[in-house]
Amino acid sequence: MKQPRWISTKGLVAALLLVGGPAFAQDAKIQVTKAAWQGYQQYLAGATDARHGFFAMSKDGQIWGQSGCSKGSCPPDDQLKASAMKRCEQFSAGAPCLIFAEDKTILVPYEVKDYTMYGQ
């Protein structure tokens, strides 16, 4: 016996909703630890109008990496981003990293946690 067509269409709609689901998770705020926020503040202290850089952070808000150069002598942005990502992922214990900021501009929603990664 053939299944009615509306069931397969319903299944297709459900599958599309599941595929679209992770996009909503990416919009969630990163919960940044105080230690990672201090790392970002150190990055900002070196950010000037004469420098260009990227700050990467793990999606769990615990680990970070940065890269930068003097404007006019920078490699392409893709290389600078990759360098910041590599530095972040080197210590993130498998947690994915993303570009948190370019120069002084934060690119993702975040909030700073009131506790460290160990809940202290």
matplotlib code that plots the C-alpha trace (Angstrom):
import matplotlib.pyplot as plt

x = [0.0, 1.3, 1.7, -0.2, 1.9, 1.2, 3.2, 6.3, 5.9, 5.5, 8.7, 10.5, 9.3, 10.5, 13.9, 14.3, 13.5, 16.1, 18.7, 17.9, 18.0, 21.8, 21.5, 19.5, 22.1, 24.8, 22.8, 23.0, 25.2, 28.7, 29.1, 32.6, 34.6, 36.3, 39.7, 38.8, 37.4, 40.7, 42.4, 40.2, 41.0, 44.7, 44.1, 42.2, 45.1, 47.3, 44.7, 45.4, 44.5, 47.9, 47.2, 44.8, 43.9, 41.4, 40.5, 39.1, 37.3, 36.1, 32.3, 32.3, 33.9, 37.0, 39.9, 41.1, 43.7, 44.7, 46.6, 47.5, 49.9, 50.8, 48.4, 50.1, 52.2, 49.4, 48.8, 45.3, 42.5, 41.9, 45.4, 45.1, 41.8, 43.2, 46.1, 43.8, 41.6, 44.6, 45.9, 42.5, 41.9, 45.4, 44.2, 40.4, 40.3, 38.1, 35.7, 35.1, 36.4, 35.1, 36.2, 34.9, 36.3, 38.0, 40.1, 38.0, 34.6, 33.0, 31.2, 29.1, 26.6, 28.1, 27.9, 30.6, 30.0, 30.2, 32.3, 35.3, 35.1, 35.3, 32.5, 34.6]
y = [0.0, 3.5, 6.1, 9.3, 12.1, 14.4, 12.1, 12.4, 16.2, 16.3, 14.3, 16.7, 19.7, 18.0, 17.3, 20.9, 22.1, 19.8, 21.0, 24.6, 23.9, 24.4, 27.9, 28.9, 27.6, 29.7, 32.8, 32.0, 34.2, 33.0, 32.7, 34.2, 33.4, 36.2, 34.8, 34.8, 38.4, 39.4, 37.9, 40.0, 43.1, 42.5, 42.1, 45.4, 47.1, 46.3, 47.2, 50.6, 52.3, 51.3, 47.6, 45.0, 41.8, 39.1, 37.6, 34.1, 32.4, 28.9, 28.6, 27.6, 31.0, 29.6, 29.7, 32.3, 33.1, 36.2, 37.4, 40.8, 42.9, 46.5, 47.8, 48.0, 44.8, 42.3, 39.0, 38.5, 38.5, 34.7, 34.0, 36.3, 34.7, 31.2, 32.1, 33.3, 30.2, 27.9, 29.5, 29.1, 25.5, 24.5, 24.7, 24.4, 20.6, 20.0, 22.9, 24.7, 28.3, 31.2, 34.8, 36.8, 40.2, 42.0, 44.9, 46.5, 45.3, 42.3, 40.2, 37.8, 38.1, 37.4, 37.9, 37.6, 35.0, 35.8, 32.6, 30.9, 27.7, 25.7, 27.5, 29.2]
z = [0.0, -0.9, 1.8, 1.2, -0.3, 2.6, 5.0, 2.8, 2.6, 6.3, 6.7, 4.4, 6.4, 9.7, 8.1, 7.0, 10.5, 12.0, 9.5, 10.3, 14.1, 14.6, 13.0, 16.0, 18.4, 16.7, 17.6, 21.3, 23.4, 24.2, 28.0, 28.4, 31.5, 33.4, 32.4, 28.7, 29.1, 30.6, 27.6, 25.4, 27.4, 26.9, 23.2, 23.2, 25.0, 22.0, 19.4, 17.8, 14.6, 13.3, 13.9, 12.4, 14.1, 15.1, 18.4, 18.4, 21.3, 22.0, 21.8, 25.5, 26.3, 28.1, 25.6, 23.2, 20.6, 18.7, 15.7, 14.4, 12.4, 11.5, 8.9, 5.5, 6.2, 6.9, 5.2, 3.8, 6.4, 5.9, 7.1, 10.1, 11.1, 10.6, 12.9, 15.7, 15.2, 15.4, 18.6, 20.1, 19.0, 20.2, 23.8, 23.5, 24.2, 21.1, 21.8, 18.5, 18.2, 16.3, 15.4, 18.4, 17.3, 14.4, 15.6, 18.4, 17.0, 18.7, 16.1, 18.2, 21.0, 24.4, 28.2, 30.8, 33.4, 37.1, 37.7, 36.4, 34.2, 37.4, 39.1, 41.6]

ax = plt.figure().add_subplot(projection="3d")
ax.plot(x, y, z, "-o")
ax.set_aspect("equal")
plt.show()
